[in-house]
Amino acid sequence: MSNRDEQCMEVEALESIFPEVEVLETDPFHSLRFTLKSDNYDEDPDNEARIVIVFKFTTKYPEEAPKVKIEETENTSNESEIIEFLKVQAMENIGMPMIYTLVCALIEKLNQDNENRKIFEKNEKERLERLREEEELKRFEGTKVTVESFLKWKTVFDKEMAELRKQTIDNGPKKTTGKQLFEKDESLFTSDLQFTEGEVEVEVDESLFQDLDQLDLEDDEDDEYNPDDDEETDEE
C-alpha cells in the first residue's frame, strides 16, 4: 500500500471520529484543520483553553512527521512549546498513522495546562492579597522606634523647631518706639504738652446747672434722726 493510499484511509477514519475536522486540501496532500478545546470550554470560555491547528501530510508521511501550523490559541502555552511537544509525540509514532494520537495528546495537554494555569493564577492572586494585607498591617502598626531612629528624628525635629521660632520672631509684630510714634504723628507730642503747660480752658455747658437753684437742699432739722428718741419711747 502506498503512502497516498494509507493517508486517504487515515483521513476517512479521522472524519468519522472527529466530525468537526475540516479537510482544507486533498491534492497534492491532505491538509486537516482541528479546533480543540479543554473539557469545560463551552461552559466557561473565558477561563478555558482552545486551539485551532492544521496538520498537513507530506510525501513520506507516516514515515516522517506531518507539518504543523497553529492558527489560533486561547489560554494555552506559547506556540513554540506546543510545536515542540507535538514533535516529540510524532517521533514516538514514526511509521504509524499518528494524527489521532497527536490530537488526543494535545487535548490532554490543553486540559492539564489549563488546570495548572488556573491554579497558578489563584495562588498568585492569594499571594498579592497577602502582600496587600501585610502592607496595610505595617502601615497600621507604624515604624518601630529604636534609639538610633529616635536620635535621628530628634535632631531633625529640633532643627525644624529652631527654624520655626526664628521665623516667628522675624515675621511677628514689632513694638513701636516713642520716636517712631513721633515721626509718624507729631500731633501726639503737642497734645501731651497741653497737660504740662499753663491752664487749659474747658468749655462747660451752663444749661446743665440752671435748675439747681430750684432744688430744696436745706436740711430739715425736725426730720433729723436722734437715737435717744428711741430710748424715750421704750421707757414710756
TAJO-V885079 format. One record per residue. N is the residue number from 1. RES is the residue in one small letter. SS is DSSP state (~ for helix, > for strand, _ for the rest). PHI is phi in whole degrees, 0 to 359 (none if undefined). D_CENTER is the distance of its C-alpha to the mean C-alpha in Angstrom with 1 decimal. Layout:
N/RES/SS/PHI/D_CENTER
N/RES/SS/PHI/D_CENTER
This chain:
1/m/_/none/70.1
2/s/_/285/68.3
3/n/~/300/64.6
4/r/~/297/64.5
5/d/~/295/66.1
6/e/~/297/63.8
7/q/~/294/60.7
8/c/~/296/62.0
9/m/~/296/62.5
10/e/~/294/59.1
11/v/~/297/57.5
12/e/~/300/59.5
13/a/~/293/58.3
14/l/~/295/54.7
15/e/~/295/55.0
16/s/~/281/56.4
17/i/~/276/53.6
18/f/_/241/50.7
19/p/_/300/51.5
20/e/_/277/48.3
21/v/_/294/49.5
22/e/>/247/50.2
23/v/>/269/53.2
24/l/>/276/52.3
25/e/>/216/55.4
26/t/_/234/58.8
27/d/_/222/60.6
28/p/_/282/61.0
29/f/_/224/58.7
30/h/_/291/56.5
31/s/>/229/52.8
32/l/>/240/50.8
33/r/>/251/47.2
34/f/>/239/45.3
35/t/>/251/42.1
36/l/>/250/40.9
37/k/>/227/38.1
38/s/_/289/36.7
39/d/_/303/38.2
40/n/_/256/35.5
41/y/_/299/34.6
42/d/_/295/36.2
43/e/_/281/34.3
44/d/_/215/30.8
45/p/~/298/31.0
46/d/~/291/27.2
47/n/~/244/27.3
48/e/_/241/30.8
49/a/_/258/32.7
50/r/>/208/35.2
51/i/>/213/37.4
52/v/>/248/40.2
53/i/>/225/42.8
54/v/>/240/46.2
55/f/>/251/49.1
56/k/>/235/52.1
57/f/_/288/55.5
58/t/_/240/57.5
59/t/_/301/61.2
60/k/_/266/61.2
61/y/_/299/58.8
62/p/_/265/58.8
63/e/_/284/60.3
64/e/_/219/57.0
65/a/_/289/53.4
66/p/_/286/52.5
67/k/>/283/50.2
68/v/>/232/46.6
69/k/>/223/44.1
70/i/>/263/40.6
71/e/>/260/39.7
72/e/>/215/36.5
73/t/>/215/34.0
74/e/>/220/31.1
75/n/_/53/29.1
76/t/_/240/31.8
77/s/_/294/32.4
78/n/_/293/32.8
79/e/~/298/36.2
80/s/~/297/37.9
81/e/~/293/37.4
82/i/~/293/38.9
83/i/~/300/41.9
84/e/~/297/42.6
85/f/~/299/42.5
86/l/~/291/45.1
87/k/~/298/47.3
88/v/~/298/47.6
89/q/~/297/48.5
90/a/~/295/51.0
91/m/~/298/52.8
92/e/_/282/53.4
93/n/_/235/55.1
94/i/_/301/57.2
95/g/_/97/60.5
96/m/_/236/59.4
97/p/_/302/57.7
98/m/_/234/54.0
99/i/~/299/51.8
100/y/~/301/51.6
101/t/~/296/50.7
102/l/~/294/48.0
103/v/~/295/46.5
104/c/~/298/46.5
105/a/~/296/45.0
106/l/~/290/42.2
107/i/~/298/41.4
108/e/~/297/41.2
109/k/~/296/38.9
110/l/~/302/36.6
111/n/~/295/36.4
112/q/~/292/35.9
113/d/~/297/33.3
114/n/~/293/31.4
115/e/~/296/31.4
116/n/~/298/30.3
117/r/~/296/27.4
118/k/~/294/26.2
119/i/~/296/26.6
120/f/~/298/24.7
121/e/~/297/21.8
122/k/~/296/21.9
123/n/~/297/22.1
124/e/~/293/19.3
125/k/~/297/17.0
126/e/~/294/18.3
127/r/~/296/17.9
128/l/~/295/14.2
129/e/~/293/13.8
130/r/~/296/16.0
131/l/~/298/14.1
132/r/~/296/10.9
133/e/~/295/13.4
134/e/~/295/15.1
135/e/~/295/12.3
136/e/~/297/11.7
137/l/~/293/15.5
138/k/~/296/16.0
139/r/~/292/13.8
140/f/~/288/15.9
141/e/~/287/19.1
142/g/_/82/18.7
143/t/_/269/20.8
144/k/_/292/24.4
145/v/_/266/27.0
146/t/_/246/29.9
147/v/~/300/33.0
148/e/~/295/32.0
149/s/~/293/28.4
150/f/~/293/30.0
151/l/~/297/32.7
152/k/~/295/30.3
153/w/~/296/28.3
154/k/~/296/31.5
155/t/~/299/32.9
156/v/~/294/29.9
157/f/~/296/30.0
158/d/~/299/33.8
159/k/~/295/33.6
160/e/~/295/31.1
161/m/~/294/33.3
162/a/~/297/36.4
163/e/~/294/34.9
164/l/~/295/33.9
165/r/~/297/37.4
166/k/~/297/38.9
167/q/~/294/37.0
168/t/~/296/38.0
169/i/~/292/41.6
170/d/~/292/41.7
171/n/~/262/40.0
172/g/_/283/41.7
173/p/_/293/44.8
174/k/_/255/48.0
175/k/_/290/51.4
176/t/_/276/54.0
177/t/_/277/57.3
178/g/~/299/60.7
179/k/~/298/61.5
180/q/~/293/58.3
181/l/~/296/59.2
182/f/~/297/62.7
183/e/~/293/61.5
184/k/~/280/59.1
185/d/_/211/61.8
186/e/_/291/65.5
187/s/~/295/66.5
188/l/~/298/64.9
189/f/~/287/67.7
190/t/~/293/70.6
191/s/~/293/69.6
192/d/~/291/69.8
193/l/~/294/73.3
194/q/_/300/74.7
195/f/_/272/74.4
196/t/_/247/76.3
197/e/_/242/79.1
198/g/_/61/82.0
199/e/_/267/81.9
200/v/_/248/79.3
201/e/_/283/80.5
202/v/_/242/78.7
203/e/_/284/79.3
204/v/_/239/80.2
205/d/_/274/80.2
206/e/~/292/83.8
207/s/~/295/83.3
208/l/~/291/81.2
209/f/~/249/84.4
210/q/~/294/87.0
211/d/~/268/87.1
212/l/~/291/87.5
213/d/~/292/91.4
214/q/~/280/91.3
215/l/_/285/89.6
216/d/_/275/91.9
217/l/_/258/91.1
218/e/_/287/94.5
219/d/_/285/94.4
220/d/_/264/96.1
221/e/~/296/98.2
222/d/~/292/99.0
223/d/~/268/95.4
224/e/_/290/94.7
225/y/_/278/93.6
226/n/_/231/96.0
227/p/~/297/95.1
228/d/~/294/98.8
229/d/~/298/99.0
230/d/~/293/96.8
231/e/~/293/99.0
232/e/~/297/102.2
233/t/~/296/100.7
234/d/~/294/99.9
235/e/~/294/103.5
236/e/_/296/104.9
